[in-house]
Amino acid sequence: MRIGVLMVVALFVFMALGYIGMVAHAKTIYVPNDYGSIQEAINAAEPGDTIVVRAGVYVESVVVNKSGLVIISEGGVVVRSSGADTVFNVMASNVSIVGFTIVGGWDGIWLHPQADRCVIVNNTVVGNYHGVVVQSSYNVIRGNTISNNVFMGIDIVGSRGNLVVGNRLVNNSDGISILSDSINNTILGNEFVNNTYGLFLGSYARGNAIVNNSFTNDGLAALGPGNYIRGNVVNGKPLIYLEGVANVVVHYGGQVIIINSRNVAVTGLNVSNVVVGVLAINVTGLRVMNNTIVNARYGMELINSSYVTVANNRIIAGSLRKGIVGVDGAGLSHCSIIGNDVRSYESGVYLDWVNKCVIGYNRLVSDGNGIEVYDSRDNVIIANEVLNSSLFYGIAIGESTLNTVVYNKVVGTEYVCGIELLDSYNNTLYLNSIIGTEQSVCVDWLYLSGEGLTNTWHSPNEIEYVYGGKVHTGFLGNYWGDHGVDKDGDGVADSPYVVDENNVDYYPLVAPAWYYGVMVEPGTYYTETAVLKANEMHVFITPPSVLKQFGVSSIKVTAVNDMQVNIILERVREDNVLGNADFVLSSVKITIINSSNIADISVVFAISKLINPASIVIVMRTSNGISYLTHTMIYQDSNYYYLETHLPSSGFVYVIIKPIPKFHMTFRHMRITVII
């Protein structure tokens, strides 16, 4: 492929130099000596003539409709649009435009569909709406400075075989966009600086070579497969582009793009000032964990992917930018967005067309929306802390059904709503705490009438809880601020909280949910497996959540050497696991069978800092009885302790916390590492 790129470059250079040499014997026309304007000179020229434009400012919109013209600036020539027209309309083939400053047009240069094999060299194209629009093929665009154009610097639409080499693209919306079914174009050795998108490859662009380009404070967005992308650099680090790969780990890069792949892990990145930190399209078994992404337009963009874990990342998005985004097509399925710290101007987590996903235990600080979920079903939004300061919604759910929203904390001052439901029904919301918002909740019907469409605003079952020093059992709703009076002291307001006639919280709380000592019953844990390297498997397990509807209780892990380990994960609650008064408040039961050839198994737990790590006991129950296991604290962050223990190759593992803490949020995640 590299030889092919060099051949294309050589061919274009030969074409450009050869053609200029061919027309050297034609006549030369000077502007303004022979004709007062560029257009007059073109009108008088014959195909193959050279037009030399001498220094000055020319206000005109030029139509080039004769093939083979070479239009050259002698130096210091500015051509400015007369109004909002295109500066150079090129409607003939084999035209060369060399050395001009082109300003103020709707398009600086427009190569119309009939304008093949043109040469655009050493121009400055600045302050237009579009810099250079290419709708023809086999053109050379070389050595130009294209800057401060409102939309695209170079816009390649439905064309093929163009060579764009050695240009500098600065402060455009898109430096270069390759759209429609543009194929076999070569983008070589260009410099992209401070564009919103450095280079945008549309989903139907194929066979394009993107080679040895440098991106500073922007980057690449590639929405489809089938392109050759090599040797590019983003902010001094390699642009990692993976297509059609399996079982790959990425630890370093300025930007990561993954297409049509499986079992890929992205971990430990430190990325900043880029259009998108991690872009994944059609990836199965993706793990994006423990990365720092700062000032990205999109922290992560996840499209048409499944079995995805996004965990423990720190994302600080720039102005008008989103933190974690999953959009387009079939969207996401079976994903876990867990334990991330996201700060954004517009949206912390934005998901469209997703199902069977968990959005949990994240801390989201946003001036816009904390969490947005649209056209989605069967998802769980659990135990997120949403801190918004001024606009829109804490949690917004649109045109969605069968989602569970539980134990979230939304704090703000000037939102429209703490929770927004738009055309959404049959969702369950409970134990959420809405504090300090302009409105606690909004239910709006835009496309649906809303008649008879309801959501459940309390726990599905009665819950045992502690309030006012007493143990109570009953349904629990949500905390809506200072609503209602609690005369009987059970922590539930005596009057319902009415959202509208079809949406009523009959059991509103009189205090935030964390005052009730409730452990949200999660059912099973939900996880999937990525094989990361030859002799090591990592199973990343989400924290407790209400996931019974997923029915996941047994996960078969297949290593690269086909040795199989069955890990059965289930939530347990036993009052007397050690034969004494200890109480298993938060525990996980791990059963590992078919475990021959396993050299070592280790487990890392992330334990809330609300719990003293000295009070944690990790216990292994084997068929012969009970063995106490020691644990080591391997590291900590601002919210969690990370404890590691090594296990025998089979049995049950319990995590015991004593004494019983008042706060139930124990696990953020658990990782099992099996060394074969």
HELIX and SHEET records of a PDB file:
HELIX    1   1 ARG A    2  VAL A   23  1                                  22    
HELIX    2   2 ILE A   38  ALA A   44  1                                   7    
HELIX    3   3 ALA A  513  TYR A  516  5                                   4    
HELIX    4   4 LYS A  548  PHE A  550  5                                   3    
HELIX    5   5 PRO A  613  SER A  615  5                                   3    
SHEET    1   A10 THR A  28  VAL A  31  0                                        
SHEET    2   A10 THR A  50  VAL A  53  1                                        
SHEET    3   A10 VAL A  70  SER A  73  1                                        
SHEET    4   A10 SER A  96  VAL A  98  1                                        
SHEET    5   A10 VAL A 119  VAL A 121  1                                        
SHEET    6   A10 VAL A 140  ARG A 142  1                                        
SHEET    7   A10 LEU A 163  VAL A 165  1                                        
SHEET    8   A10 THR A 186  LEU A 188  1                                        
SHEET    9   A10 ALA A 209  VAL A 211  1                                        
SHEET   10   A10 TYR A 228  ARG A 230  1                                        
SHEET    1   B12 GLY A  56  VAL A  59  0                                        
SHEET    2   B12 VAL A  77  ARG A  80  1                                        
SHEET    3   B12 THR A 101  VAL A 103  1                                        
SHEET    4   B12 THR A 124  VAL A 126  1                                        
SHEET    5   B12 THR A 145  SER A 147  1                                        
SHEET    6   B12 ARG A 168  VAL A 170  1                                        
SHEET    7   B12 GLU A 191  VAL A 193  1                                        
SHEET    8   B12 SER A 214  THR A 216  1                                        
SHEET    9   B12 VAL A 233  VAL A 234  1                                        
SHEET   10   B12 LYS A 237  GLU A 243 -1                                        
SHEET   11   B12 GLN A 255  THR A 267  1                                        
SHEET   12   B12 ALA A 246  VAL A 250  1                                        
SHEET    1   C19 GLY A  56  VAL A  59  0                                        
SHEET    2   C19 VAL A  77  ARG A  80  1                                        
SHEET    3   C19 THR A 101  VAL A 103  1                                        
SHEET    4   C19 THR A 124  VAL A 126  1                                        
SHEET    5   C19 THR A 145  SER A 147  1                                        
SHEET    6   C19 ARG A 168  VAL A 170  1                                        
SHEET    7   C19 GLU A 191  VAL A 193  1                                        
SHEET    8   C19 SER A 214  THR A 216  1                                        
SHEET    9   C19 VAL A 233  VAL A 234  1                                        
SHEET   10   C19 LYS A 237  GLU A 243 -1                                        
SHEET   11   C19 GLN A 255  THR A 267  1                                        
SHEET   12   C19 ASN A 270  MET A 289  1                                        
SHEET   13   C19 THR A 292  ILE A 303  1                                        
SHEET   14   C19 ARG A 314  ILE A 316  1                                        
SHEET   15   C19 ASP A 341  SER A 344  1                                        
SHEET   16   C19 ARG A 363  SER A 366  1                                        
SHEET   17   C19 GLU A 385  ASN A 388  1                                        
SHEET   18   C19 LYS A 409  VAL A 411  1                                        
SHEET   19   C19 SER A 433  ILE A 435  1                                        
SHEET    1   D18 GLY A  56  VAL A  59  0                                        
SHEET    2   D18 VAL A  77  ARG A  80  1                                        
SHEET    3   D18 THR A 101  VAL A 103  1                                        
SHEET    4   D18 THR A 124  VAL A 126  1                                        
SHEET    5   D18 THR A 145  SER A 147  1                                        
SHEET    6   D18 ARG A 168  VAL A 170  1                                        
SHEET    7   D18 GLU A 191  VAL A 193  1                                        
SHEET    8   D18 SER A 214  THR A 216  1                                        
SHEET    9   D18 VAL A 233  VAL A 234  1                                        
SHEET   10   D18 LYS A 237  GLU A 243 -1                                        
SHEET   11   D18 GLN A 255  THR A 267  1                                        
SHEET   12   D18 ASN A 270  MET A 289  1                                        
SHEET   13   D18 SER A 305  ALA A 311  1                                        
SHEET   14   D18 LEU A 332  ILE A 338  1                                        
SHEET   15   D18 VAL A 358  GLY A 360  1                                        
SHEET   16   D18 VAL A 380  ILE A 382  1                                        
SHEET   17   D18 THR A 404  VAL A 406  1                                        
SHEET   18   D18 THR A 428  TYR A 430  1                                        
SHEET    1   E19 GLY A  56  VAL A  59  0                                        
SHEET    2   E19 VAL A  77  ARG A  80  1                                        
SHEET    3   E19 THR A 101  VAL A 103  1                                        
SHEET    4   E19 THR A 124  VAL A 126  1                                        
SHEET    5   E19 THR A 145  SER A 147  1                                        
SHEET    6   E19 ARG A 168  VAL A 170  1                                        
SHEET    7   E19 GLU A 191  VAL A 193  1                                        
SHEET    8   E19 SER A 214  THR A 216  1                                        
SHEET    9   E19 VAL A 233  VAL A 234  1                                        
SHEET   10   E19 LYS A 237  GLU A 243 -1                                        
SHEET   11   E19 GLN A 255  THR A 267  1                                        
SHEET   12   E19 ASN A 270  MET A 289  1                                        
SHEET   13   E19 THR A 292  ILE A 303  1                                        
SHEET   14   E19 LYS A 322  GLY A 326  1                                        
SHEET   15   E19 SER A 347  ASP A 352  1                                        
SHEET   16   E19 ASN A 369  TYR A 374  1                                        
SHEET   17   E19 TYR A 393  GLY A 398  1                                        
SHEET   18   E19 CYS A 417  LEU A 422  1                                        
SHEET   19   E19 VAL A 441  ASP A 444  1                                        
SHEET    1   F 8 VAL A  62  VAL A  64  0                                        
SHEET    2   F 8 PHE A  88  VAL A  90  1                                        
SHEET    3   F 8 ASP A 107  LEU A 111  1                                        
SHEET    4   F 8 HIS A 130  VAL A 134  1                                        
SHEET    5   F 8 MET A 152  VAL A 157  1                                        
SHEET    6   F 8 ASP A 174  LEU A 179  1                                        
SHEET    7   F 8 TYR A 197  LEU A 201  1                                        
SHEET    8   F 8 LEU A 220  ALA A 222  1                                        
SHEET    1   G 2 ILE A 463  TYR A 467  0                                        
SHEET    2   G 2 LYS A 470  GLY A 474 -1                                        
SHEET    1   H 2 TYR A 497  ASP A 500  0                                        
SHEET    2   H 2 ASN A 503  ASP A 505 -1                                        
SHEET    1   I 6 THR A 527  LYS A 533  0                                        
SHEET    2   I 6 GLU A 536  ILE A 541 -1                                        
SHEET    3   I 6 PHE A 667  ILE A 675 -1                                        
SHEET    4   I 6 ASP A 600  SER A 608 -1                                        
SHEET    5   I 6 TYR A 640  LEU A 647 -1                                        
SHEET    6   I 6 THR A 632  GLN A 636 -1                                        
SHEET    1   J 3 SER A 554  THR A 558  0                                        
SHEET    2   J 3 GLN A 564  ARG A 571 -1                                        
SHEET    3   J 3 VAL A 588  ILE A 593 -1                                        
SHEET    1   K 3 GLY A 625  LEU A 629  0                                        
SHEET    2   K 3 ILE A 616  THR A 622 -1                                        
SHEET    3   K 3 PHE A 652  ILE A 657 -1                                        
END                                                                             
